[in-house]
Amino acid sequence: MRKIRAIAKPVSWFLAVLMIVILTPCQTVLAKMITAETVLDAGRISDARAYVNSVLSREDVKAALVAQGIDVREALMRTHALSDAEILAIADRMESLPAGGSTGETIIIVSLIVFVVLLVTDIMGYTDIFPFVKK
């Protein structure tokens, strides 16, 4: 019996240490399901980043940024730091905006504001522009 204990004691110590060594660095796996939209949006996100970077690398855009006092390198660094949702929103907005601004909408809005101001002043009696306003 002493022989068996003499042989088993170092083996048991070796197995105990081996189990501790094997189980200590064990980390849990943090896996989660991803949606199909996430996979499909990966290409769209890289296209959006490339589009925003190509717009910022144009000379006329660089000149406009410098004219407004914005450092071009800092603007590029900030666009690289944007999240995927933010870069998609910016790229979608940049693609949908007209090149020269919305001059038609601006003219209509300004015309309506001028009409309302003249109508109010005509109703109050300060001007006599519209004949359909009764005093």
Phi, psi and chi 1 to 4 in degrees:
 res  aa     phi    psi   chi1   chi2   chi3   chi4
   1 MET       -  -36.0 -169.4   61.5  132.3      -
   2 ARG   -66.8  -35.8  -73.9 -171.8 -178.0 -101.7
   3 LYS   -63.9  -41.8  -90.5 -172.8  173.1 -179.1
   4 ILE   -66.0  -41.9  -65.4  173.7      -      -
   5 ARG   -65.8  -37.5  -77.4 -170.3 -173.3  172.8
   6 ALA   -66.2  -36.4      -      -      -      -
   7 ILE   -79.1  -39.2  -65.3  171.6      -      -
   8 ALA   -73.6  -30.3      -      -      -      -
   9 LYS   -62.4  -51.0 -168.5  170.6 -174.3  176.7
  10 PRO   -66.0  -34.2   -9.5   14.6      -      -
  11 VAL   -66.3  -42.4  172.2      -      -      -
  12 SER   -66.1  -38.8   63.6      -      -      -
  13 TRP   -64.0  -42.4  -82.9  104.6      -      -
  14 PHE   -61.6  -45.2  173.3   74.1      -      -
  15 LEU   -66.4  -37.0  -70.8  175.8      -      -
  16 ALA   -65.5  -44.7      -      -      -      -
  17 VAL   -66.5  -40.1  169.4      -      -      -
  18 LEU   -62.9  -41.4 -177.7   65.8      -      -
  19 MET   -64.7  -39.6  -72.8  173.3   44.3      -
  20 ILE   -65.3  -42.7  -70.0  172.6      -      -
  21 VAL   -65.8  -40.9  168.4      -      -      -
  22 ILE   -69.8  -40.4  -71.8  173.5      -      -
  23 LEU   -85.0  -19.0  -65.1  176.9      -      -
  24 THR   -66.0  -50.7  -59.2      -      -      -
  25 PRO   -79.6    9.6   29.8  -34.3      -      -
  26 CYS   -68.4  124.0 -178.8      -      -      -
  27 GLN  -113.2  151.2  -63.5  177.8   -5.9      -
  28 THR   -79.8  150.0   58.3      -      -      -
  29 VAL   -92.2  130.8  176.6      -      -      -
  30 LEU  -106.5   75.8  -60.3  174.5      -      -
  31 ALA  -101.9  146.1      -      -      -      -
  32 LYS  -145.3  161.0   63.5  179.2 -179.4  176.8
  33 MET   -76.7  140.7  -64.3  -67.1  -67.7      -
  34 ILE  -112.1  148.9   58.3  170.9      -      -
  35 THR   -83.8  163.8   61.0      -      -      -
  36 ALA   -66.2  -32.6      -      -      -      -
  37 GLU   -63.7  -35.6  -69.7   83.3   15.9      -
  38 THR   -63.8  -42.7  -55.1      -      -      -
  39 VAL   -68.0  -42.2  174.4      -      -      -
  40 LEU   -70.9  -31.6  -65.1  175.3      -      -
  41 ASP   -75.7  -14.2  -77.5  -14.9      -      -
  42 ALA   -60.1  -44.1      -      -      -      -
  43 GLY   -68.1  -38.0      -      -      -      -
  44 ARG   -65.6  -36.7 -163.0  168.3  151.0 -127.5
  45 ILE   -67.7  -43.0  -69.4  167.5      -      -
  46 SER   -66.6  -35.8   63.8      -      -      -
  47 ASP   -64.9  -39.9  -68.6  -17.3      -      -
  48 ALA   -65.5  -42.3      -      -      -      -
  49 ARG   -63.1  -42.2  -73.2 -166.7 -172.0  -82.2
  50 ALA   -64.4  -39.0      -      -      -      -
  51 TYR   -65.7  -46.3  175.9   69.8      -      -
  52 VAL   -63.5  -41.7  170.8      -      -      -
  53 ASN   -66.5  -36.0  -71.3  -25.4      -      -
  54 SER   -68.7  -36.4   69.2      -      -      -
  55 VAL   -66.9  -42.3  168.7      -      -      -
  56 LEU   -71.2  -18.6  -74.3  176.9      -      -
  57 SER   -89.1   -4.8   65.3      -      -      -
  58 ARG   -71.0  146.8  -69.7 -174.0   -6.7 -149.9
  59 GLU   -67.1  -39.3  -68.9  -58.6  -38.1      -
  60 ASP   -67.0  -34.1   57.4  -23.6      -      -
  61 VAL   -71.1  -40.8  174.3      -      -      -
  62 LYS   -60.6  -42.6  -73.8 -179.1 -178.5  179.4
  63 ALA   -64.4  -38.8      -      -      -      -
  64 ALA   -67.5  -38.6      -      -      -      -
  65 LEU   -65.8  -43.0  -71.4  173.9      -      -
  66 VAL   -65.5  -37.2  169.7      -      -      -
  67 ALA   -64.0  -30.1      -      -      -      -
  68 GLN   -91.1    2.6  -67.9 -175.9    3.4      -
  69 GLY    84.7   25.1      -      -      -      -
  70 ILE  -106.2  131.7  -59.7  171.2      -      -
  71 ASP   -75.3  128.2 -174.6   22.7      -      -
  72 VAL   -66.0  -41.1  177.3      -      -      -
  73 ARG   -63.9  -39.9  -72.1  177.2  -66.5  160.4
  74 GLU   -66.3  -38.5 -176.1  178.1  -17.5      -
  75 ALA   -63.8  -40.9      -      -      -      -
  76 LEU   -65.5  -41.0  -76.9  171.2      -      -
  77 MET   -64.3  -37.4  -72.7  176.1   15.0      -
  78 ARG   -70.1  -35.2  -73.6 -174.5  179.4 -154.9
  79 THR   -69.7  -31.6   57.5      -      -      -
  80 HIS   -69.1  -26.3  -70.6  -57.3      -      -
  81 ALA   -87.0   -5.3      -      -      -      -
  82 LEU   -69.6  150.2  -68.4  174.6      -      -
  83 SER   -75.2  170.5   69.7      -      -      -
  84 ASP   -63.5  -41.9  -65.8  -19.4      -      -
  85 ALA   -65.1  -39.4      -      -      -      -
  86 GLU   -67.7  -41.7  -68.1  169.7  -24.6      -
  87 ILE   -68.9  -34.3 -160.2   73.9      -      -
  88 LEU   -65.6  -41.3  -77.9  173.6      -      -
  89 ALA   -65.0  -41.6      -      -      -      -
  90 ILE   -66.6  -44.4  -71.9  173.8      -      -
  91 ALA   -64.3  -41.6      -      -      -      -
  92 ASP   -63.9  -40.3  -71.5  -17.5      -      -
  93 ARG   -69.1  -39.1 -178.5  134.6 -170.7 -118.9
  94 MET   -65.9  -35.9  -74.2  172.9   67.3      -
  95 GLU   -73.7  -28.2  -70.7  174.3   -6.5      -
  96 SER   -88.8  -17.9   67.0      -      -      -
  97 LEU   -74.7  142.0  -69.7  174.6      -      -
  98 PRO   -71.3  155.1   21.6  -28.2      -      -
  99 ALA   -66.0  -40.7      -      -      -      -
 100 GLY   -98.9    6.6      -      -      -      -
 101 GLY    92.9  171.3      -      -      -      -
 102 SER   -94.5   75.9   56.2      -      -      -
 103 THR   -69.6  -34.1   56.2      -      -      -
 104 GLY   -64.2  -46.1      -      -      -      -
 105 GLU   -65.0  -39.5  -67.2  174.9    4.8      -
 106 THR   -63.4  -42.7  -54.4      -      -      -
 107 ILE   -64.3  -41.7  -69.4  172.6      -      -
 108 ILE   -65.4  -43.8  -68.8  172.3      -      -
 109 ILE   -65.2  -44.8  -69.2  171.8      -      -
 110 VAL   -63.9  -40.4  169.0      -      -      -
 111 SER   -62.6  -41.9  -60.2      -      -      -
 112 LEU   -65.3  -38.6  -75.4  174.2      -      -
 113 ILE   -65.1  -43.7  -69.7  172.9      -      -
 114 VAL   -63.2  -43.0  168.1      -      -      -
 115 PHE   -60.4  -45.6  174.4   74.6      -      -
 116 VAL   -65.2  -40.8  168.5      -      -      -
 117 VAL   -63.9  -45.2  167.4      -      -      -
 118 LEU   -65.8  -36.1  -70.2  175.9      -      -
 119 LEU   -65.5  -43.1 -177.6   65.7      -      -
 120 VAL   -65.4  -43.1  167.4      -      -      -
 121 THR   -67.4  -30.8   57.1      -      -      -
 122 ASP   -71.4  -39.3 -155.2   13.8      -      -
 123 ILE   -66.3  -37.8  -70.4  171.7      -      -
 124 MET   -75.6  -12.4  -65.8  174.2   74.4      -
 125 GLY    95.5    6.1      -      -      -      -
 126 TYR   -78.0  -29.8  -64.8  120.7      -      -
 127 THR  -129.7  165.4   60.3      -      -      -
 128 ASP  -132.9   71.5 -169.2   19.3      -      -
 129 ILE  -100.6  -47.3  -62.4  172.9      -      -
 130 PHE   -97.2  124.2  -58.2  113.5      -      -
 131 PRO   -74.7  -17.6   21.3  -27.3      -      -
 132 PHE   -80.3   -6.4   58.9   84.3      -      -
 133 VAL   -88.6  120.9  174.9      -      -      -
 134 LYS   -91.3  139.5  -52.5 -102.5 -168.7 -107.6
 135 LYS   -97.1      -  -63.6 -170.7  177.6  156.7
